[in-house]
Amino acid sequence: MGWQECVNRLSGTIRTIPAFLHKDKGESVKFAKFSHSESERELNVIQNGSVQTSMPRDSSGWTSDGDDWDNFRYVDEVSEQGHQPNPRERITEWQAGWNVTNAIQGMFIVSFPYAVHQGGYWSIVAMVLIAYICCHTGKILVDCLYETNPMGRLVRVRTSYVEIAEHVWGRRYGARLVNMAQIIELLMTCILYVLLCGDLVEGSFPDSPLSLSSWIMVSTVPLLACAFLTSLRRVSWLSFWCTVAHMLINLIILIYCFIRAPHWHWGDVKLRIDVWTLPIALGIIVFSYTSQIFLPTLEGNLTDRSKFACMMHWTHVAAAVFKALFSYIGFLTWGLATQEVITNNLPHPSFKIVVNLILVAKALLSYPLPFYAAVDLMQTALFKDSSEGGTLFPSCMDERGMMKVWGLALRLLLVIFTTMLAIIIPHFSLLMGLIGSFTGTMLSFVWPCYFHLKIKWYVLRWPARALDIGIIVLGFLFGTVGMYYSAHALSRAFRGLPPEPIHGL
């Protein structure tokens, strides 16, 4: 008996099964009808850039005809919170791009001319190199969310950075370590935005009786509204307007710099490496490109996930080109007098006030993305009901998906917490360099490559393995050296000394 005849007999037997499964109330079991080519479809398949996690169902709850499978495009996986994501809350690749641009352009662009002051031409090279590395590690991190099933199809089996770490290192250590690093990185980013707001307003009104701490507290008032954010789609729109403000303000600064072109300080850009200042510049640059924390969530909410790689390419290419040009031109304009925040170099008080206030608006619009991500991570780790796996505290959401009063209070306290730390730690660029050297290199360089090697080792070719190993080595080098020199400079700054010794090493 041939294999085809066996299949035909087995199919005939299966078709007789429903006759014996009729229930007393007249209900019958319905079976999905598949042709031989369709019978290999599994419960989780990528289709049109989206994940199918269940068979298509009809109104009765049973699976419908397999011939209609292609009409079901966006049936998502159950999230960590235990509910299906709302299809109306999905985002396009452009909205995802605004979020990534917000993360990798952000407010830190105003400190990039200072990075050239610290690292010379090597800082400009690093801006392009680190953009390529972070684009690569972002894509391989999302690749770690997927596995190839026996049929050769990609299946999204993980939903977050933490789940990847949990798969490689286990829940007890790996998940907690990565979760803690992400929360620290995000909260420190929020702190830096608040600190920058206060610094910009104080620089705009130097004769005001209010101190830096007072301006920081004033800047926090509109940020209290972030406690009410529950939708990534709304955060994406805020990121869009942040990008508009970013383009406007940098266009204004560039026009002013070109007006000053006859007076550019060409000889002030260093070619030699200063071991005291270059690591600080590298920390600033690495910190500015950190977007890996947001990528699994953004990719998971895309309406068409096949466009994720394209989105990563154009956002990082645009960031690298713009950062390199803006930083170089900005430093040429003011030379060795370049300050930590470039707008403080603007000479005309009225012009400086307008630019700084636009930057304050941009900083306020940049704050919601890291805040939303930090809250989401903490809710997943600490606030889940026993029905969802159970954590130390119950869920902040009720049965209708509405935020509980005490959950809102905790979010408001988190905004106030970032304000308090911004008041305590006043050195913007040095702190950014220190944090970037620690959590930034781990999250953006080392861990994505390590997880990629661990999960995909047997399907990677040797050039891909070599690239990942090289990035890991580079990440450890950047992190170790950067932490040492940034901590040393921060310590000197707190004692009222210049960031680096006069004669260096």
N, C-alpha and C positions, 0 to 999 in steps of 0.2 A: 504494500500500500504506500503510495507516494505521500510526501508531506502536504501537498495541496489538498488531497482527498481527506487527510486527517483534519486539516483546518476546517474544511467544509462540514464534516460530520460534527466537529466540536461546535461550530457556529449554529448548526441545527439544533443541537442539544440545548445550547444556551437560550435559544428562542423559545423553548418549551418551558423554561423555568418560571416565567411570570404566571403561568396557569396555576401553579401550586402555591403562589404567594399572595393570592387575593385575601384581603382582610374582611372581617365580618361586616364592616360598614361600607363595603363596596369600594374601598380604596385599593389601589394596585400600585405595585412598584414599577417605576418607569426606568428604562435603561437608555443610556446614551447610545446613539447609533453612529458608528464610525465605519468608514471604508477601511480597507487594509492600510492605506497610506496614512489615515488619520488615527489609527489605533495606537500609534506610538506617542501620541500627545500625552504629556504628563500634567500633574496638578499645577506645577509651577513652570511657566515658560515665559521667555521674553518675546514680546510681540509688539512690533511698531514702537520699540523703545520703552515698553511698559511691562510690568510684571503681572502675570495671571497667577493667582494663588488658589483658585477654586474653579470647579467646573461651572459653566454657565447654567443658571437655574431659571425655571419658569415660575409663575406666580404661586404654584403649590409648594415650592421649595425643593423640588426634585430636579435633577439634571435634565436639560432639554436636548433636543437633537444636536448631535455633533456637527451637522452641516452648517449650523449658525455660529460656530465657534469664532469665526473671524469677525463677527459683528461685536464681540466683547473685547474691548481694547484696554481698558483701564480698571481692572479689578485688582486693587492693591493688597499688599500684605497687611496683616494686623500689626499695628504699631506696638511699641513697648508699653504704651498706656492701655492697651487692650481694646482699642476701638478702631474702626475703619476711618482713614483720613477722608475728610469731606472733599469730593471731587471739585467743588467750587473753590477750594483753597489751593488748588494746584497752581503752579507758576510756569511761565514760559521760559525759554532759554535766555531771553533778554532780561527778564526779571531776575533770574539767577545770576546773570552777568552783572546787573547793578549791585547785587549783594556782594559778589566776589570783588568787583571794582571798589566798593565801599571798604572792603576788608584790606585789599592790597594797595590801594591808593590812600584812602583815608586822610586823616589829619597829619599823618607823619611826613607827608611830602614837604611841609613847611620846615622840617628839620633836616632835610636832605642836603641843602647847601652846606649846613654845618657838618654833615658827614664827609663832604668833600674837603672841608677845612681840616677835618681830623685825619682823613685817609688819602687825600690827593687823588691822582688819576686811578689808583687802585680801587678806590671806592666806586668810581664810575664803572670799572670793569666788573666789580662785584655786583652792582645793580643788575647788569645783564645776565651774568652767570647764575646768580641766585634766583632770578626770575625763571630761567630755564629749569633749574633744579626743582623749584617749588611747583612749577607746572607739571613736571614729570611725577613728583611724589604725590601730588594731588590726584592724578589719574590712576596711579597704581594703588593708592589707598582705596579708591572706589572700586578698582578691579578686585580687591580683596573681599568686597562684599558679595562677590559672585563665585559660584562653583559651576563646573561643567558636568552635566549629568551624563549617564551612559549613552544617551542619544546624541551627544555633542552640542547640546543647547546650554546657554548660560542661564543659571538660576540664581536669583537674589536671595541668599540664605541668611544674610546678616543685614542689619539696618543702621549701624552706627560704628564709630571709631572704637567705642568701648566694647562692643560685641566682637570686633576683630581681635582686640587684646585679650578678651575672655577666651576666645577660641585658641589662641596661641599660648597664653600664660595661665589660663584658668581664672575663675571668677574671684577667688580670694585675693590674689595679688595683682594680676594683670589688669582686670577691670577697674579695680580701685586706684591703681597707680595712674593709668591713663585718664580716668575720670577726674582725679585730683589735679593732674597737670592741665587738663583742659579748663577746669573751673578757675584755676589760678590765672592762666593766660587770659581768659575772658574778663575776669574781674579786674585784673591789672590794666587791661585795655580800657575798660570803663573808667577806671581811676585816672588814667592818662588823659582821656577826653575831658573829664571834669577839671583836671588840673590845667589843661591847656586853655579851657574857657576862661578860668580865672586869670591866667597869665596874660591872655590877649586883652581882656577888659582892663586889667590894671595898666598894661602898656598903653592903652588908648587914652586913659584918664590918669596920668601920673600925678596930677595935683589934687586928686580926690582924697578926702580924709579916710576912705575905706581902704583896708589892707587887702593883701592877696587872699587871706582866709575868708574875709567878708565877701569878696567878689566870687569866690568859689561857691559859697553858700547861696548867693543870689542866682548863680548860674544853674544851681540844682533844682530850683523851683519848677521850671517847665519839664524837667526830666522825671518828675514824679508821675507824669502821665504815662510813662513807660510801664508802670505797674499794671495797667489795664490792657496791655498788648497780649493777645492770645492767638494771633493769626500770622503765619509767615508771609502771607500775601500782603498784609498791611505793612509789615516790616520792609518788604520789597519795594513798596511805593515810597516809603521814607528814604530808602537807599537810592532810589531813582532821583529824588529831589536833592539828596546829598551829592550825587554825581553832577547834577546841573550846577549846584553851588561850587563844586570843586572845579569844574571847567571854567566857570565865570571868574572865580578869584585868581586862578592861575593865569588866565588870559590877561587879566589886569596887571599882575606882577610881571609877566613876561614883556608886555608892552613897555612898562616902565624900565625894565632892564635893557631893552633894545634902545630906548631913548638915551640911556647912559652908556651905550656901546663905546663911544670915543674914550671913555675913562675906565674901561675894563682893566682889571689887574691880572694880566696874562702871566706875569712872573710869580704870582703867589701860589699857583697850583703846584703841589709837590709831586715829584716822581719817585723819590726815595721812600722807603717804608719806615714809618715811625712806630716802634713796637708798643709805645704807650698809647697812641691815639688810633691806629688802624683797627685794633680789636673792638674798640668802642664803636667805630663807624660800622663794622661788620655786624655788631649786635643790633644796631639801629636798622640796618638794611634787612637782616633776617626777620626781625620783629615785624617790619612793615609788610612782608610778603606772606605772613602766616594766615592762611585761609582754610587749612586742612580740617579744622574743627567744624566748619560749616558745610563742607562738601558732601558728606553722606546724606545729610538732611536735605540739602538743595537738590541733589541728584534724585533722591527718593521722591521729591515733590514735583519733578519736571513732568510736563505733559508729554514730552517726547525725549526719552532718556538717550536716544541715539545721538542727540546733538550736544551732549555734555562735553565731549572732548573738544569739539569745535569752540564751544563757549570758553573752555579753559585756555585754548590757544590765543584767541583774540584778546581776552582780558589781560593775559600775562605779557603778550607782545606789546600791547598798548601801554601797559604799566612800565615795562622796561625802557621803552623808547622815551616816554614822557619823563620818567624819573631821571634818566641820564641827562637829557637836555635841560630840564628845569634846574637840576642840581648844579650842573656845570655853569650855566648862564647866571644863576643866582649867585654863585660864589665869585665868578668873574666880576660881578657888579660891585661887590663890597669887599672882596679879598679877605685879608686876615681879620678884618673887623666884623665878619659875618657872625651873627649871634645864633643862639640855640634855636630860636624861632625867627625865621627870616623876616617876618613882617615888622619886628621890632627895629629893623634897620631902616625902615622907611622914614625919610626926613621930615616931610610936611605933616603937621599934626592932623589937619582935617582929612587928608588922604589916608593917613595911617588909621584914623578912627573908622572910616568907611570900610577899608580892607579888613581890619580886625573884627568888626561887627559881622561882616559876611562870613568870616572864618568861624566866629562863635556860632552862627546859625548852622554852619556845616558840621561843627563838632557836635552840636546838639542833635543833628540828624544822623550822625554816625553812631551815637551812643546806643540806640535801640537794638541794633543787630547783635553785638556781643552780649548785651544785657538779656535779650530774648533767648539766645543760645545758652547762656549760663543758667537762667531760670529753668529752661527745659532739661538740662542735664541734672540739676539738683532735684527737680520734681521726679525724674526717673529714678534717681539713686535713693532718695529719702522719703518721697511722698507718694506711696502707692497703697491701695487697699489690699487686703488679704486675697480678694478675688483676682487681683492682678499680679500676684506673686508675693505681696506683702513687703513692707519696709519698716523703718524705725517709726515713721509717722504716717497717718492716714492721708488719703488723697486730698489735694487742694480743690478738686472739682467735685460737684455734686452729680447726681444721676442724670441731670439734664445737660451736663457739660458746662455749667456755669461755675464761675469762681466763687469759692466760699469767702466769707468776710475775713476770716483769719488768714486765708491764703493771700488775699489782697494786702493785708497788713504786713505780712512777711515780705512781700515784694517791695512795698514802700520802705521797709526797714533796710532792705538790700541796697536801694538807691542811696539812702542816707549813709549806709556803711561805706560805700565807695566815696562819698563826699568827705567823710571823716579821714579816710586814708589819704585822700588827695591833699588835705590840709596838713597832715603829718609829714608827708614825703614830698618836698617841693622841687626836686631836681628832675626836670622833665626828660631831657635827652639821656642823661646818665642812667636813670632808672629804666628807660626804654632799652638801652643797651644791655643792662644786666638781665632783665627779663627775657629779652630776645636771645641772649646767649644760653639761657637755661632751658626754659620750656619751649622757646621757639625752635631751637635746633633739634630737640627731641621730637616734637610734634611734626615738624616740617621736613626734617632730614632723616634722622636715625630710625624712628619707629616705623614710618611707612615702608621704608626699604627693607627693614628686618622682617616685618610681617609679610611683605610681598615674597621675600626669599623663603620664608618658612612655609607659607601656604602654597606657593606656585613653583617651588624649586624644580619639580620634575617636568614642568611644561615650559620652563624658560630656557632660552638659548643662552650660550655662554656670554655673548655681548651684553645681554640684559642683566645677567647675574653680575658681571664685572662692573657695570654701571651702578647697580644698587650697592655693591660692596664699596665702591669708590665714594659714593655719596655718604655712606655710613662713616667711613674714615674721616671724610671732610667735616661731617657734622660733629664728631667728637672733637676734632681739632678746633673748629670754630667755637664750640661750646666751652671747652676747657680754658682756652686762652682768653676768650671773651669774658667769661665769668670772673677770672682772676683780675684782669685789668679794669673791668667795669666796676667791680666791687672796690678795688683800690681807689679809683677815681671818685666814686661816690663817698667813700670814707673821708677822703681829703676835702671834698666839697662840704661835707657836714662840719668839718673843722675850720672852714673858712679859708682853705688853701686852694690854689689852682688845681685842676683835675690831674695834671701830670707834672712830674718834676721838671724843673727848667732845663736840665741837661739830659734828661732821659737816662737810658742805660749806657 
